[in-house]
Amino acid sequence: MRGRADNGNGKHEPSIRAHIAGLLRTSTPSAPRFFIRLGGTGIIADWEDPTYYGETNPKVWSDVADIDTITTLPDTALHRNSEKIVQDAAGQHGDRLKCAIICSSGVYGPGRGPGNTQSIMVPVYYEEIVGNTKRAFYTKSGSNTRTWVHIDDLTSLYLRLIEAAAAGGGEADWGRQVRQPGCRQCRSP
């Protein structure tokens, strides 16, 4: 198989290492293998910084402009242990293992799979407000925000990466080699 996506428990380090080892067994520079990991935005979450409890964090992250920061976050960042495994493999074997990490925000919308057919977070929020506590609350100014992505948009992105992998890499950026918007040497995203 040309490409693999991690599935099941995305934080299970032995599974991530096993997927990578399996892909490397049959990869060559002329026939690289592809690893797509579905991570999460928890890696850049500001939950440890009390400055932003109930307040808007003005930082807007860019997977292009902030790639150096994102790939060198401290080990205490959520998901960092899993991300480092993939990043290290891409760094060591980048000529024959092409990696992409999708860090989606909260996902909403009905699932298409046989088991998980509804969002996890939205119903939990709803049940907590309407069913359990009968009230919503906020801290400080309440201006903090949470971003969401619809499941259809996330699966479209995932599918585009899978199709690019099946085409030998296609137009996708793999690893840290992201292209800057407007670069004359490369396409704009």
C-alpha positions in Angstrom: 0.0 0.0 0.0 1.4 3.4 -0.9 -0.1 5.4 2.0 -1.2 4.7 5.5 -3.1 6.7 8.0 -2.8 6.2 11.7 -6.1 5.1 13.1 -7.5 3.8 16.4 -5.7 5.5 19.3 -3.6 8.2 17.6 -1.5 8.7 20.8 -0.5 5.0 21.1 3.2 5.3 20.5 3.9 1.6 19.8 1.3 1.7 17.0 2.7 4.8 15.4 6.2 3.3 15.5 4.9 0.0 14.0 3.2 1.8 11.2 6.4 3.8 10.4 8.6 0.6 10.6 6.2 -1.2 8.3 6.2 1.5 5.7 10.0 1.8 5.8 10.5 -1.9 5.1 9.3 -1.4 1.5 10.2 2.2 0.8 12.9 3.6 -1.4 13.7 7.1 -2.6 12.2 6.2 -6.0 9.1 4.7 -4.3 8.5 6.5 -1.0 5.8 5.6 1.4 3.4 8.1 3.0 2.2 8.5 6.6 -0.7 10.7 7.4 -1.4 11.4 11.1 -4.6 12.9 12.4 -3.4 14.9 15.5 -5.1 17.7 17.2 -4.8 21.4 17.9 -4.2 20.6 21.6 -0.5 20.8 20.7 -0.8 24.6 20.4 -3.5 25.0 23.1 -3.0 27.7 25.7 -4.6 25.8 28.5 -1.5 25.9 30.7 -1.3 29.7 30.5 -3.6 31.3 33.0 -3.4 34.6 31.1 -6.0 33.3 28.6 -8.5 31.7 31.0 -11.7 33.2 29.7 -9.8 35.7 27.5 -9.0 35.7 23.8 -5.5 34.7 22.8 -4.5 37.0 19.9 -2.1 34.4 18.4 -3.3 33.1 15.1 -1.3 30.0 14.1 -0.1 29.3 10.5 1.1 25.9 9.5 3.5 27.6 7.1 4.8 30.7 8.9 4.9 29.0 12.3 6.3 25.6 11.2 9.6 26.0 13.1 7.7 26.8 16.3 5.1 24.1 15.9 7.8 21.4 15.3 9.9 22.5 18.3 7.2 22.9 21.0 8.1 21.7 24.5 7.6 18.0 25.4 4.8 19.1 27.8 2.6 20.2 24.8 -0.5 17.9 24.3 0.2 15.3 21.6 3.9 16.3 21.4 5.1 12.7 22.1 3.2 11.4 19.1 4.2 14.3 16.9 7.9 13.9 17.7 7.8 10.3 16.6 6.4 11.2 13.2 8.7 14.3 12.8 11.8 12.3 13.8 10.9 9.6 11.3 10.4 12.2 8.5 13.7 13.9 9.4 15.6 10.6 9.4 14.0 9.0 6.4 12.5 12.0 4.4 13.8 10.7 1.1 11.6 7.5 1.4 9.0 8.4 4.1 6.7 11.4 3.4 4.7 12.5 6.4 1.8 14.9 7.0 0.2 15.7 10.3 -3.3 17.2 10.3 -4.1 19.0 13.5 -7.8 19.7 13.4 -9.7 21.7 15.9 -12.9 20.4 17.4 -14.8 18.3 14.9 -18.6 18.6 14.5 -21.2 17.1 12.2 -22.6 13.6 11.8 -20.1 10.9 11.1 -20.3 8.5 8.1 -18.9 5.5 9.7 -20.7 2.5 11.1 -20.1 3.3 14.8 -19.4 6.9 15.6 -22.2 8.9 13.9 -22.3 12.0 16.0 -19.9 14.6 17.3 -18.4 14.0 20.7 -17.9 17.5 22.0 -21.1 19.3 21.0 -23.4 16.8 22.6 -21.2 16.8 25.7 -21.4 20.6 26.0 -25.2 20.5 25.4 -25.8 17.8 28.0 -23.7 19.6 30.5 -25.5 22.9 30.0 -29.1 21.6 29.5 -29.1 18.2 31.2 -26.7 18.4 34.1 -26.1 21.9 35.4 -29.0 23.6 33.7 -26.7 26.6 33.1 -23.8 27.8 31.1 -20.9 29.7 32.6 -17.9 31.6 31.6 -14.8 33.0 33.4 -13.4 36.5 33.3 -14.7 38.4 30.2 -15.8 35.2 28.5 -14.1 36.3 25.2 -12.1 33.1 24.8 -13.0 31.1 21.7 -12.8 27.6 20.4 -12.5 26.7 16.8 -14.4 24.0 15.0 -14.2 22.2 11.7 -17.0 20.2 10.1 -16.4 16.5 9.6 -17.0 16.9 5.8 -14.3 19.5 5.5 -11.8 17.5 7.5 -12.5 14.3 5.5 -12.1 16.3 2.2 -8.7 17.4 3.3 -7.7 13.9 4.4 -8.9 12.5 1.1 -6.9 15.0 -0.8 -3.8 13.9 1.0 -4.5 10.3 0.4 -5.0 11.0 -3.3 -1.8 12.9 -3.4 0.0 10.0 -1.7 -1.5 7.6 -4.2 -0.1 9.8 -7.0 3.4 9.6 -5.6 3.2 12.8 -3.5 1.2 14.9 -5.9 0.7 18.6 -5.1 0.8 18.1 -1.3 3.5 19.4 1.0 5.1 16.5 3.0 7.2 17.0 6.1 8.6 20.4 7.0 9.1 21.3 3.4 6.1 23.6 3.2 5.9 26.2 0.5 5.5 29.9 1.3 2.5 31.6 -0.2 3.4 33.7 -3.3 6.8 31.9 -3.8 7.7 32.1 -7.5 9.6 28.8 -7.2 6.5 27.0 -6.0 2.8 27.0 -6.1 0.7 29.0 -3.7 -1.5 27.0 -1.4 
